[in-house]
């Protein structure tokens, strides 16, 4: 698709295409964060099923990006690889919807990198790709990730039972969503107001 590759920026935070060159940094960050990420990791339901290698993952996601069904971003902060955000399941036609997933290096947690990354990606999907709906699915136990959607004003649409295979089991997820009409001024702009502590904001559409 003619919109990929694309790089999105907000100060020293950069979303750029995940690439083979990230292999070393990806492996180091994932190894250091193994305990931090283990409970939320996708797993294979097949007997002895194994997740793809980094190379296989990048090839697969890059192919999806070229076909217009995914946006695989590396999260880079102050010049360092800090995590990953993937816009997946891009559906065109009458639905025009996406799903967003992410993870972050624990040492950068709590600095607003994930909400900012989600806001950047959502605005790109809504205002550049002319998509209509973005959803994020989160395990009910993942309090850190729940805070992300709370800060960004995503609407809670309820529980999807046994939605994804995570950490060796089929796990329930809560589904959160926004549509473009919820954020006429853009999600990044709304998030900046939240961070600045402005009062009187009832929600993204306020």
N, C-alpha and C positions, 0 to 999 in steps of 0.2 A: 504494500500500500504506500501511497506517496507521502504519508505523514510519518513514516518510520524509516530511519531512526530519528528520534527527537530527544532533546535534552531540556529539562525544566529546572529552573533555579529560583531560590529565595535566599538571598544573602550567601552564606557559606554552605548552604545545603543544596545539593545537586542530585537530581534524578537523571540518570543516563542509562543507555542500554547496557544490560548485563552482557559481558563478553568473556571469551576464553582467557583474556589477559587477567581476569579477576580470580583465576583458579587458586593461586597461592594465597591471596588475602582472604578469599572465601573459606578455604580450608582452615587457615589459622584462626579466623574469627569463630567459625563453627566449632572447632575443637575447644577453644577457650570458653565457649558459651554452651557446651554440651548439656550441663545440668540446668542451666537457665531456660533452654529451649525444649528439652526432652518431652515435657508434658504436653506440648502443643504441636508436636511434629506429626506431619502426615506419615502414614505407614501403609503397607500393602496388605490387603485382606487375603491374598493368595498364600497357600502353604509355602513357607520358606521364601515368600515374595520379598524382593529387594527393590529399594528405590533406585532410580537411575543415578549414575555417576554425575559429577558436575559437568563434564563434557557432554554427556548425553542430554542432561537437562537444558544446557544452553542451546544445543542444536535443536532440540524440540521446541523450546520457547521462541527461538529466532525464526524457525519455520512458521510458527503460529503468528508471530509479529508480521512477517511478510505477507501472510494470507489475510491479515486483518482481524484475527480472533484473540490476540493477546498483546500486552505491552509489558515486557519483562525489564524492570528497572533495577539497577544497583542504586542503593542509597549511599551517597558520599557526603561526608561532613568534614569540613576543614581539610579537604584533600585526602581523607582516609576512607577506605571502604568501611561502611558502618552497618549495612544490612541490605535487605531486599524488599521490594514492593512489586507485586505482579498484578496487573489488571488482566483478568482472564474471562473466558466465556463471553467475549464481546459478541453480541447478537444484534444484527441490523434489522431491516424490515420494520414490521409493526411494533416490535418490542423495544429495540434500541437500548439494551441493558448491558451492564457489566458487573462483575464481581471483583472485589479488591481484597488481596491478602498481603500480609507483611510480617517481617520479623526484624528485630534490631539488636545490635550488640548491647549487652547489659550495661557496659560502661557509659553508654550514651543515653540510657533510659532516663526518663524524667525531664529531659531538656526540650521537649516539644517537637522532636524530630519526626516522630511517626504522625502526629496530627498534621504537621506542616506538609509532610510527604503525601498523605492521603488527600489533603486539600489541593495540592498542586495537581495530582493525578486526576482528581474528580473534576476540577475546573477544565483541564485539558479535554477530558472526555465529553463534558457538557458543551463547552463553548468553542472548541476546535473541531471535534468529531461530530457534534450535533447529536449526541446520544441523550437519552431521556432519564435513565434510572441507574443508580449505583447502589450495590448492596455489599454488606460486610457480614460474614457469618462467624460467630465467636462462641467458644465453649463457655457455658455459664460460670465456670470456675475461674476463668481467665480475667481477673479483676483489672489488671493493667490494660488489657485490650478493651475491656468494657469502658474504661475511663476515656479512651480515645474517641469512641463514638458518642459518648456523653458530651465531651467537650465540643465536638463538631456538630451536635444537634441532629444526628441520625435518628430516625424514627424506629422504635422497637416494634417489629412485626410478629413477634412470637417465637415459639420454639419449633425447630425442625428435629424430630426425633431420629436418632441414629443417622445423622446427616452425612458425616464424614468419618473415614477410618483414621483415627489419630492415636498415636502411642499404643498401637496394638489392639485397639477395640473400636467398634462403631460407637461414635459419641454424639450426644445431642448437641445442637448449636442453637443459639439465639440469632435471629436474623434482623439486621438493621438496614434501613434504606433511606435514600434521599432521591427526589426527582428534581429536575432542573428548575421547576417553578418554585421549589422551596428556597432557592438561593439566588435570586435575581442579581444580587451584587457580587456573586462568586463566593465559594466556600473559603478560599484563602483570606479574602477580605473579612468575612465573618469571624474566622479564627483569629485574625489579628486584633479585632475588637475584643474578643473574649480574653486574649492574652493581656491586652492593655487594661482589662478590668472595667470596661465601660459598663454602666448600669442601664437598666431598663430594656435590655434585649430579651424579648420573650422567646425568640427562636430564630432559625436561619432566615425565615421569611419576614421577620419583623422589620 
